[in-house]
Amino acid sequence: MTVAPLNPADIVQAKAVTIPDEVMTVWNFHIAKGFKQGKSRIVQDEIVLDIMSAMGSPRARVYTENWLDIEDVYRDAGWIVKYDKPGYCEDYPASFTFTKQKGDSNA
C-alpha cells in the first residue's frame, strides 16, 4: 500500500487542502473586515453570496462542496469559532463568530 490512511490528527490539514483558495480568500476577507474588539461575526447568507460570486457557482454547490464547513480549519489556525443558527420558533440569521484566542497578541 503506497497511500496510507488518514490519521485523525492530520484530518484538519487534509480538509484545508480540499477548500479552494478563492473560498479561503472570501472567508479571510470577511473575518478581517468585521474584526472588532477581538472578534468577527459573519452572517451565513452574506458569505454564501460572496463565495458564489468568487467561484461562479450556484448556491447548492457551496453546500455540496462543504465550503461553509471551515470551523476546524480556523480553530487549527488559532481561532475560537462558533456557529449559531436559529432554533425552533426563532428568527435571526445564521452566523459564524471568530474570536481570537486569549493571550494571542497578534490580533
C-alpha positions in Angstrom: 0.0 0.0 0.0 1.6 3.3 -1.1 -1.1 5.6 0.3 -1.6 5.5 4.0 -5.0 6.1 5.6 -5.6 9.5 7.1 -4.6 9.8 10.7 -7.2 11.6 12.8 -4.5 14.1 13.9 -4.0 15.0 10.2 -7.6 15.4 9.1 -7.9 19.1 9.7 -4.9 19.8 7.4 -6.3 17.3 4.8 -9.7 19.1 4.9 -8.0 22.5 4.4 -6.4 21.3 1.2 -9.9 20.5 -0.2 -11.1 24.1 0.2 -10.3 26.2 -2.9 -8.0 29.3 -2.4 -10.8 31.5 -3.6 -13.1 30.3 -0.9 -10.5 30.8 1.8 -9.8 34.3 0.5 -13.5 35.2 0.9 -13.5 33.8 4.5 -10.3 35.7 5.3 -11.7 38.9 3.8 -14.9 38.7 5.9 -13.0 37.9 9.1 -10.7 40.9 8.6 -13.5 43.2 7.5 -15.6 42.6 10.6 -12.9 42.3 13.2 -13.6 44.5 16.2 -12.7 44.1 19.9 -11.2 40.6 19.4 -13.9 39.0 17.3 -15.6 39.0 14.0 -19.2 37.9 13.2 -20.1 36.8 9.7 -23.7 36.3 8.6 -24.0 33.0 6.7 -26.1 34.3 3.8 -23.6 37.1 3.1 -20.6 34.7 3.0 -22.6 32.3 0.8 -23.3 35.0 -1.7 -19.7 36.1 -1.8 -18.4 32.5 -2.2 -20.9 32.0 -5.1 -19.6 35.1 -6.8 -15.9 34.2 -6.3 -16.4 30.7 -7.5 -19.0 31.4 -10.2 -21.1 28.6 -8.6 -24.7 28.1 -7.7 -25.8 28.2 -4.0 -26.2 24.4 -4.0 -22.5 23.9 -4.8 -21.4 25.9 -1.8 -23.3 23.4 0.4 -22.4 20.2 -1.5 -18.7 21.1 -1.5 -18.9 21.9 2.2 -17.3 25.3 1.8 -19.0 26.5 4.9 -17.5 23.7 7.0 -14.4 25.7 8.0 -14.6 25.7 11.8 -11.9 23.1 12.4 -9.6 24.7 9.8 -9.8 28.1 11.6 -9.6 26.5 15.0 -6.4 24.8 13.9 -5.1 28.3 12.9 -5.8 29.6 16.4 -9.4 31.0 16.4 -12.3 30.1 18.6 -15.1 29.5 16.1 -18.8 29.3 17.0 -21.7 28.7 14.6 -25.1 29.9 15.6 -28.4 29.2 13.8 -31.9 29.9 14.8 -33.8 27.2 16.6 -37.4 26.3 16.5 -39.6 29.5 16.6 -36.5 31.7 16.4 -36.0 34.2 13.6 -32.5 35.6 13.1 -29.7 34.9 10.5 -27.3 32.1 11.0 -23.8 33.3 11.7 -20.2 32.4 12.4 -18.3 34.2 15.1 -14.5 34.1 15.1 -12.8 35.1 18.4 -9.1 35.4 18.9 -7.6 33.0 21.5 -6.9 34.5 24.9 -3.3 35.7 25.1 -2.9 36.0 21.3 -1.3 39.3 20.9 -1.3 39.0 17.0 -4.9 40.1 16.7 
